[in-house]
Amino acid sequence: MAAAILWLMGLCGATSAADGLFGHGPYACPSGFSERKGELEARAGYLWGTNQIRFRDGDNSNLPAGQKEVSLESPIFGIVGETFRSRDFALRAQGWINLPQSRRSDWLLEPTARLWETEARYLAADVSLIYHLGLGGMPYSAGLAAGYRYNDFDYESLPGRAPAGNYEDHIHVHIPYVGVFYGNGNFAGTVVRLDVLISPLTMSRIDSEQHLQGVTTQVTGQSLTGLWFESFFAWYWPMSQNARFGAFVNYNFLELSGGATVRRTGASTRFSMDSTTHLVTAGLTAAYSF
């Protein structure tokens, strides 16, 4: 969060004294920085994670409760753009997408579990408004953020063994959130940054369809509440006045709590639905300020 502001902290630290943030005061920069309006950052890493979906407390014994667990382990790439709207406010947008890999998943909505080979695609898009709080006289930065995150999970599955069939899942999650960030621009000549974001509103929809042995199973579900939490830590090394290179680690937790309807060959039942996702990403990042 607030990557451009923290880059500013790293290059400028506490280099002069006057009375402002951009080109002045304890975070002063070389002449001309006040004309820079934004930053572009590219990230590449590896994603480790699982998504577990549970159906419980159904009202039709012919359709037993079940559970599905999917691995999202894969390479992932992200891009972040930020622009300063005023002296204290910045607007930031980012996007992430993975390269799906075929991984084993487990699905139980019948007397016995079945093994599937699943390609899990993960997409995230985010926009936020950042308010910067200068801590005068120190090479630190802190701030507040409010934003919106969209997550998309698409799973394409084939049975790991006979009989033939297929399974498709589409999960869309909308998350309004708030958060804080902290950065140190003079940490042994480098820049470190920590973001913490959180939301109790996880508005989601799930649509799934399974075809197996001539039988079709359909699942539709929604949630309005749950919990979303994300922490991001990065360590940057300035390469020039405009460029920096670094490493990052990101942890993302998503919990959905709602209900789902399962339909199969004329029968249907209503379940309570819970979903828990843990995602850890580690990788490298490069940024350029302009």
C-alpha positions as CSV (number, residue, x, y, z in Angstrom):
1,M,0.0,0.0,0.0
2,A,1.2,3.5,-0.8
3,A,4.2,2.2,-2.7
4,A,5.1,5.5,-4.2
5,I,5.0,7.3,-0.9
6,L,7.2,4.7,0.7
7,W,9.7,5.0,-2.2
8,L,9.8,8.6,-1.4
9,M,10.6,7.8,2.1
10,G,13.4,5.5,1.0
11,L,15.2,8.0,-1.2
12,C,14.7,11.1,0.8
13,G,14.6,10.0,4.4
14,A,15.5,13.1,6.4
15,T,17.6,15.1,4.0
16,S,16.5,18.7,4.6
17,A,14.3,20.8,6.7
18,A,11.4,23.0,5.6
19,D,7.7,22.8,5.9
20,G,6.0,20.2,3.7
21,L,6.0,16.7,2.3
22,F,6.7,16.8,-1.4
23,G,10.1,18.5,-1.9
24,H,10.1,20.1,1.6
25,G,10.5,19.3,5.2
26,P,11.9,16.2,6.9
27,Y,11.0,14.0,3.9
28,A,12.4,16.4,1.4
29,C,13.5,15.0,-2.0
30,P,15.9,16.2,-4.6
31,S,14.7,19.2,-6.6
32,G,11.9,18.4,-9.0
33,F,10.3,15.5,-7.1
34,S,7.2,17.6,-6.4
35,E,6.5,17.3,-10.2
36,R,6.3,13.5,-10.0
37,K,2.8,12.2,-9.9
38,G,2.9,8.5,-9.6
39,E,4.5,5.1,-9.8
40,L,4.2,1.8,-11.7
41,E,5.3,-1.5,-10.0
42,A,5.5,-5.0,-11.4
43,R,5.5,-8.1,-9.2
44,A,6.2,-11.8,-9.9
45,G,6.0,-14.6,-7.4
46,Y,4.7,-18.0,-6.4
47,L,1.4,-18.6,-4.8
48,W,0.7,-21.3,-2.2
49,G,-2.9,-21.7,-1.0
50,T,-6.0,-23.8,-0.6
51,N,-9.7,-23.1,-0.8
52,Q,-12.0,-25.3,1.3
53,I,-15.8,-25.2,0.7
54,R,-18.1,-26.9,3.2
55,F,-21.9,-27.7,2.9
56,R,-23.6,-28.7,6.1
57,D,-27.0,-28.9,7.8
58,G,-29.0,-29.9,4.7
59,D,-32.7,-30.5,4.8
60,N,-32.8,-33.5,2.5
61,S,-31.2,-36.7,3.6
62,N,-31.0,-37.9,-0.1
63,L,-28.3,-35.2,-0.6
64,P,-25.7,-35.5,2.1
65,A,-23.5,-32.8,3.3
66,G,-20.1,-32.4,1.6
67,Q,-16.8,-30.7,1.3
68,K,-14.4,-29.6,-1.4
69,E,-10.8,-28.7,-1.1
70,V,-8.8,-27.1,-4.0
71,S,-5.1,-26.2,-4.3
72,L,-4.2,-22.9,-5.8
73,E,-0.5,-23.5,-5.9
74,S,0.9,-21.7,-9.0
75,P,3.1,-18.8,-10.4
76,I,1.4,-15.4,-10.0
77,F,2.0,-12.0,-11.5
78,G,0.8,-8.5,-10.4
79,I,0.9,-4.9,-11.4
80,V,0.3,-1.8,-9.3
81,G,-0.2,1.8,-10.3
82,E,-0.4,4.8,-8.0
83,T,-1.0,8.5,-8.6
84,F,-1.0,11.4,-6.1
85,R,-4.3,13.3,-6.2
86,S,-3.1,15.9,-3.8
87,R,-0.4,16.5,-1.2
88,D,-1.9,14.0,1.3
89,F,-4.1,11.7,-0.9
90,A,-3.1,9.0,-3.4
91,L,-5.2,6.8,-5.6
92,R,-4.0,3.2,-6.1
93,A,-5.0,0.3,-8.4
94,Q,-3.7,-3.2,-8.7
95,G,-4.3,-6.5,-10.4
96,W,-3.1,-10.1,-9.9
97,I,-3.5,-13.2,-12.0
98,N,-2.0,-16.7,-11.7
99,L,-1.0,-19.3,-14.2
100,P,-3.2,-22.2,-13.4
101,Q,-1.6,-25.6,-12.8
102,S,-3.2,-29.0,-12.7
103,R,-3.5,-30.0,-9.0
104,R,-5.3,-32.7,-7.0
105,S,-8.6,-31.7,-5.4
106,D,-11.0,-33.6,-3.2
107,W,-14.8,-33.5,-3.4
108,L,-17.3,-35.2,-1.2
109,L,-21.0,-34.7,-1.7
110,E,-22.0,-38.4,-1.7
111,P,-21.1,-41.4,0.4
112,T,-17.5,-41.5,-0.7
113,A,-14.9,-38.9,-1.7
114,R,-13.8,-38.5,-5.3
115,L,-10.4,-37.3,-6.5
116,W,-10.3,-34.6,-9.2
117,E,-7.5,-33.0,-11.2
118,T,-8.2,-29.2,-11.0
119,E,-6.9,-26.2,-12.7
120,A,-7.6,-23.2,-10.4
121,R,-7.5,-19.7,-11.8
122,Y,-7.2,-16.8,-9.4
123,L,-7.8,-13.2,-10.3
124,A,-7.8,-10.2,-8.0
125,A,-8.4,-6.5,-8.8
126,D,-8.3,-3.6,-6.3
127,V,-8.7,0.1,-6.1
128,S,-8.1,2.2,-3.0
129,L,-7.8,5.8,-1.7
130,I,-4.9,6.4,0.6
131,Y,-4.5,9.2,3.2
132,H,-0.9,9.8,4.2
133,L,0.0,10.8,7.7
134,G,3.4,12.4,7.9
135,L,5.3,11.8,11.1
136,G,7.3,15.0,11.2
137,G,11.0,14.8,11.8
138,M,11.3,11.0,11.4
139,P,12.1,8.8,8.4
140,Y,8.8,7.0,8.9
141,S,5.4,7.1,7.1
142,A,2.0,5.9,8.2
143,G,-1.4,6.2,6.6
144,L,-5.0,5.0,6.2
145,A,-6.6,3.3,3.3
146,A,-10.2,2.5,2.1
147,G,-10.9,0.5,-1.0
148,Y,-12.6,-2.3,-2.9
149,R,-11.3,-5.7,-3.7
150,Y,-12.7,-8.1,-6.3
151,N,-11.7,-11.8,-6.2
152,D,-12.5,-14.4,-8.9
153,F,-11.9,-18.1,-8.4
154,D,-12.5,-20.4,-11.4
155,Y,-12.0,-24.1,-11.1
156,E,-12.0,-26.6,-14.0
157,S,-11.9,-30.2,-12.8
158,L,-11.7,-33.6,-14.4
159,P,-12.0,-36.9,-12.5
160,G,-8.7,-38.3,-11.3
161,R,-9.9,-41.8,-12.5
162,A,-12.9,-43.3,-14.1
163,P,-15.8,-42.6,-14.6
164,A,-15.5,-39.7,-17.0
165,G,-17.0,-36.3,-16.1
166,N,-16.2,-32.7,-15.4
167,Y,-16.8,-30.1,-12.7
168,E,-16.8,-26.3,-13.0
169,D,-16.8,-23.8,-10.1
170,H,-17.1,-20.0,-10.4
171,I,-16.8,-17.9,-7.2
172,H,-17.0,-14.1,-7.3
173,V,-16.2,-12.1,-4.1
174,H,-16.7,-8.4,-3.6
175,I,-15.0,-6.8,-0.6
176,P,-15.1,-3.2,0.7
177,Y,-12.2,-2.8,3.1
178,V,-10.2,-0.4,5.3
179,G,-6.6,-0.6,6.4
180,V,-3.4,0.9,7.6
181,F,0.2,1.1,6.3
182,Y,3.6,1.8,7.8
183,G,6.9,2.4,6.1
184,N,10.4,3.1,7.1
185,G,12.5,4.9,4.5
186,N,15.8,4.8,6.3
187,F,16.2,1.1,7.3
188,A,20.0,0.5,6.8
189,G,19.8,2.3,3.4
190,T,16.6,0.4,2.3
191,V,12.9,0.9,2.4
192,V,10.5,-1.4,4.3
193,R,6.8,-1.4,4.2
194,L,3.9,-3.1,5.9
195,D,0.2,-3.0,5.0
196,V,-2.7,-4.5,6.9
197,L,-6.2,-4.6,5.4
198,I,-9.4,-6.0,6.8
199,S,-13.1,-6.4,6.2
200,P,-16.1,-8.2,7.7
201,L,-18.1,-7.9,4.5
202,T,-17.4,-10.6,2.0
203,M,-20.2,-10.5,-0.5
204,S,-19.9,-13.6,-2.8
205,R,-21.7,-15.8,-5.2
206,I,-20.8,-19.4,-6.1
207,D,-22.1,-21.3,-9.2
208,S,-21.0,-24.9,-9.7
209,E,-22.0,-27.7,-12.0
210,Q,-20.9,-31.3,-12.0
211,H,-21.5,-33.9,-14.8
212,L,-20.7,-37.5,-13.7
213,Q,-22.1,-40.8,-14.9
214,G,-25.0,-39.1,-16.6
215,V,-26.0,-37.2,-13.5
216,T,-25.8,-33.4,-13.2
217,T,-25.3,-31.7,-9.8
218,Q,-25.8,-28.0,-9.6
219,V,-24.8,-25.7,-6.7
220,T,-25.7,-22.0,-6.3
221,G,-24.8,-20.1,-3.1
222,Q,-24.3,-16.6,-1.7
223,S,-22.7,-15.0,1.3
224,L,-22.8,-11.5,2.7
225,T,-20.6,-11.8,5.8
226,G,-17.4,-13.5,6.8
227,L,-13.9,-12.1,7.2
228,W,-11.1,-10.9,4.8
229,F,-7.7,-10.1,6.0
230,E,-4.5,-9.3,4.1
231,S,-1.0,-8.4,5.2
232,F,1.8,-7.3,2.8
233,F,5.4,-6.8,3.7
234,A,8.1,-5.6,1.2
235,W,11.7,-4.7,1.4
236,Y,13.1,-2.4,-1.3
237,W,16.6,-1.4,-2.5
238,P,16.9,1.9,-4.4
239,M,18.6,1.3,-7.7
240,S,18.5,5.0,-8.9
241,Q,16.6,8.2,-8.2
242,N,13.6,6.7,-10.1
243,A,13.8,3.0,-9.7
244,R,13.9,0.4,-6.9
245,F,14.0,-3.4,-6.6
246,G,12.7,-5.6,-3.8
247,A,11.2,-8.7,-2.4
248,F,7.8,-9.2,-0.9
249,V,5.6,-11.6,1.0
250,N,1.8,-11.5,1.1
251,Y,-0.8,-13.4,3.2
252,N,-4.4,-13.4,2.4
253,F,-7.2,-15.0,4.4
254,L,-10.8,-15.2,3.2
255,E,-13.8,-16.7,5.0
256,L,-17.3,-16.8,3.6
257,S,-20.4,-17.6,5.5
258,G,-23.7,-18.1,3.8
259,G,-26.0,-20.6,2.2
260,A,-26.2,-22.8,-0.9
261,T,-28.8,-24.8,-2.8
262,V,-27.8,-28.2,-4.3
263,R,-29.8,-29.8,-7.0
264,R,-29.4,-33.3,-8.5
265,T,-31.8,-35.3,-10.7
266,G,-34.9,-33.6,-9.5
267,A,-33.9,-33.5,-5.8
268,S,-32.7,-30.4,-4.1
269,T,-31.7,-29.3,-0.6
270,R,-30.6,-26.1,1.1
271,F,-27.2,-26.2,3.0
272,S,-25.4,-23.8,5.2
273,M,-22.2,-23.0,3.2
274,D,-18.8,-22.0,4.6
275,S,-15.6,-21.3,2.6
276,T,-12.1,-20.7,3.9
277,T,-9.2,-19.7,1.8
278,H,-5.5,-19.2,2.8
279,L,-3.1,-17.7,0.2
280,V,0.6,-17.0,0.7
281,T,2.6,-15.3,-2.1
282,A,6.3,-14.6,-2.1
283,G,8.3,-13.0,-4.9
284,L,10.2,-10.1,-6.4
285,T,9.1,-6.6,-7.3
286,A,10.4,-3.7,-9.4
287,A,9.1,-0.1,-9.4
288,Y,9.6,3.0,-11.4
289,S,8.5,6.5,-10.3
290,F,7.7,9.3,-12.7
